[in-house]
Each structure stands twice: as C-alpha cells, then as structure tokens.
Amino acid sequence: MKVIFIRKTTLLLVVGILAFLSAFSLDYVGVEVGATYFGGERKLPIYSVQTDENKVAISFDAAWGADKTRDIISICNSYGVKATFFLVGFWIEKYPDMVKEIYNNGFEIGLHSNTHPDMTKLTKSEMREELETNIKLIQDLTGYRPKLFRPPYGYYNNALIEVCDSLELSCIEWSVDSLDWKGLSASEIAGRVSTQSKNGSILLFHNNSDNIIEGLKMVLEYYAIKDTKIVPVGELIYYDNFSINIQGVQIKN
C-alpha cells in the first residue's frame, strides 16, 4: 500500500506540473523580443502578425531553379497580387535577369543568405558576411536594399537576430508551410493553406517546387472567394512599437 501511495502522489504531482506548464504556454503571451523566461533570454523572429484585417502574406523561397518563376509572377499579376521572394546569393548570381524581372514587376525581394547555410553554426562575423553579400548582390541589380531576411531551413538563434537587428533587417519565418517542397499535389497544397491560414498568416512556398503553379492558382482563387487581401511580407509586419509573443506572433503595442 505504501508503494502504491507514493506512486499515486508522484503521478498527481507530475500531472499538476504538466497542467501548469500547459496553461503557462497558452496564456503567457506578449513576451517582447529579448524578454527572459524559463531562466534564459530568447530572441524571436516573426512567424505571423496579429491583425483584425482579413489579409495574409505570401512568400516564395528561391534557392534552386527558376523555370517556374515567370509563371508565378504572371499568375500573381493576373490576380492583382504581390508577394515576397526571398533570394539566395548563388541563385541571384545564376539568374540576374530573373531578379530584375521580379523587382520590375513590383514584387518585394528579401534575403535568404548568400550560400544557404545553417546560420546557427556560423560566428557573428560569418553571419554578417552572408547577409551583407546577399544585400550587395540584390542592391547592385535593382538599387533596392532589402529589409527582410528569412533564415535557411528556418534555423535561428539569438546571435542571428542580433546581427539582423544591427543591419536593420526583420527576421521572418512563416506560420503556414505549404509543404510544396515535399511534392504535394496542387489540391493538397491548397488544402493545407486554406485550413491553416488566418488573418496575419505568413505563407511559405518555393519558386520551383513540383506543383507550385497549379497549387498557387488554387490558393489565389480561394483567397479571392474569401475576399482576403494578399500582401508582401513587408506590408504585413510592423516596424516599430511592437512585441513578439512566445508563438512568434508580432503584436502592435
């Protein structure tokens, strides 16, 4: 009996702790960038934006291939939509005319690093070199200095965000992954987006994934029916007087 009693007590204690942590993770929102919790400092990128407006941001990562980029531009233009392209340095060097075409069509361009490394494995000086080289490549072609950076693989740490801050770059993740890069069908891509997105979502696509063209058409048609405004990431996020909660939601103060 004594052993059973101890086990029950321990179980109740564990359940109580888990319940507390669950409530904490759900209710403890509004933590500002750099705030301290659970005994450590954590700086966060932007995953989505808190807004009452019926709008989302669409983004495309470009690292390999460009065969479908012109069609993406054309489809977006046909719906009166502008999106954000996050470009890797070696992609820019391989497709300079496409970079100009993206920019000249009114699409936003962001950084996606120069060589697509895991940025968390770099020193701060190496991070800075990746970003500054990426900036220069884009600026030399378009005259535009990017304001946004998306880390390769979505990997980040405090050091990376500090480097971004020093370069006046907003570090951007995503709240809805279309999983187009996994070879999903067009209907599967559209299904994920339609069920997972909400006001202020940032959507992740890739410019050369297998079914992006048909998938994008279905996504844009869905948002047209829902009367949802689609904007570049830079028009969705806030640049001052904001906080970021522990889910990566940017909140206007």
N, C-alpha and C positions, 0 to 999 in steps of 0.2 A: 504493500500500500504506500509506503513511504517513497519508493522509487517512482511509482506512478504519479504521486502528488507533485514531485519535483518536476517531472516531465511536463505535466499539465501547466504548472506555473511558468516554466520556461517557454512553453508554446504560447501561452497568453501574453507573455512579455514580448516575444518576437512579433506576434500579431499586432500588438499595440504600437510597437516601434514602426512597423511597416505602414500601419494606418496613418501614423503621424507624418511619416516621410511622404506618403502619397498626398495627404492634404497639403503639406508644405509645397510640393512640386506643382500642385494645381492652383493654389491660391497665392503663392508668393510671386507676384508679378510686378513689373515696373522696376526691376533692378537696372540701374543705369550702367552704361559701359564702364568697366573698371571697378564696379562695386565688389565688395568682398562678401562671400557667403560660403558656408561649409569650410571655413578656415583658409580659403585661398582666393587669390584675385583672378578673375576671369574676364577677358575682353571678348566681346561678341561681334560677329558680322551681322548683316541684315538678311533675314530669311523672308520676311514679309512685312507689310505695313498695316497698321491699324487705321482703318478708314470706314466711314459710313457710305462713301461713294461706291457705286457699282462699277468698279474698274479693277483691272489686273494688268500686270506687265508680262510681256513675252520676251524671252531671251534665247539666243542661239549661241552655243559654243562652237568655235571654228578652230580645229587643230589639224584635221586630216581631210583632204579632198575639198573640191569646190564645185563639182559638177552640178549640184542642185541649188546652189546659192542664187543664181539669177532667177530661177523659177520661184524661189522663196520670196525674193524681192517683188516679183511680178504679182504673185498671189496676194501678198500683203497690200500692195498698191491697189489692187482691184477691190479690196475691202476698205480702203482708206485707213489702213493700219500701219503704224510704225513700231518697230521693235528695236531691241538692243543686240548687237553682235559683239561677243567677247572674243577677241582675236589673239592667237598665239604668234609670237615673233617669227618663227620659221614659216608659218602659214602666210604671214604678211609678205615675207621676202619671196615666197613662191608665187603668190597671186596678187601682186601690187595693183593691177588694173581692177581686180575684183574689190579690193579695199576702196579704191576711188569710187567704184560704182555703188557700193554700199553707202558711202558717205554722201555722194551726189544725189542719191535718191531720198535723202532725208532721214536715214536710219542712224541711230546712236551707235557709237563704237566705244567699247570698253576694253580693258586689258585682260589677258588670260595668261600672263607671264611671257617670257621670251622663249624658253625651251621646254615648258610644260613639266617642271619637276615637282616633287613633293616639297613644297616650300617650307614645311616644318623641319626639314632636315638641313636647311641652309642656315648660315650665320646671317646676322642682320645686314652686313655689308653685301653678302651674296644676294639676299632678298632685294635690297635696294638696286643692285646692278640689274637683276631680272626685270624689275619694274621700270627703271629709267631707260633701259634699252628698248623695252616694249613701247614706252611713251614716245621715244625719239622716232622709231620706225613709223608709227602712226602719224605723228606730227609732221614729219618730213613729207609724207604722201598727201596729207589732207589739210595741214595747217591747223588742225584741231588737237587740243590737248585733252585726253580722256580724263574723266572724273571718277570712273568706276573701275573696280578690279574684282574679278572672280578667281579665287584660288583653284588651281588644277586639282581635280578629284574632290574638291570641297574641303581640303585639308587646311587647317589654320591653327595658329597658336597666338599667344599674347604678343610675341615679338613681331609677327607678321602684321598684326593690326596696328601696332605702334609704328612700324615702317610706313604703312599705308597712311596713317594719320600725318606723319611727317611730310609726306608727299601730297597731302590734301586729296587723298583718294578714299572713296567709300568702298568698304569691303562687302561684296554682295554674294550671298548664297542663293538658295531657292527654297520654296515651300512645297512646290509640286514638281516632281520628276516625272516627265512623260514616259521615261524608260524607252524612248525611241532607239537608244543606242543598243538595246538588247534585241533588236529585230522584231519588236512588237508590230502587229498589223495596224493598219490605219484606224480601224474601229477600236482596237484595244488602246491605242494612244489617245484617241478622242474620249474613250470611256473613262480612262484614268483622270484626264483633265477635268471632264465635266463633273465627276463625282467628288474630286478632291479640292477643287479651287473654290475660293470665296473672295469677298471684297479684300483687295490688298495683296492678293497672292502674286508671287513671282514664279513664273513657269520656266522650266528648263527643257530646251530642245537642243538638237545638234544639227548643224547645217548640212551634213552629208549622211545622215542615218538612212536606213533602207527604205522606210515608208513615210518619210517626213512630208513629202509633197501632198499625198492624199490625206495623211493624218492632219496636216495643217489646214487644208481646206475644210475638213470636218470640224475642227476646233473653231475656226473663224466663223463658220456657219452657225455653230452652236451659240457662240457669244453674240452674233448678230441677232439671233432669235431672242436671246435673253436681254438684249439691249445693253450689253456690257461694254464699257469703253475699254479699249486696249491701248496702252501707252508704253513708251520705252521705260526702262527701269529708272532712268534719271528723272522722269516726270512723275514717278510714283513716290519716291523716297523723300524724306525731309533732310535738310542740310544744316539746320540749326534748331536749338530749343527742343531737343528730343531725348528720349531714353529708349533703351532696348531691354525688354524683359528676358527672362531666362529661356524662353522659347525662341528667342531671336526676332521677336516682333517689335518693329520700330514704332514708337508711340510719340505723338506730338505733345509736348508739355504745355 
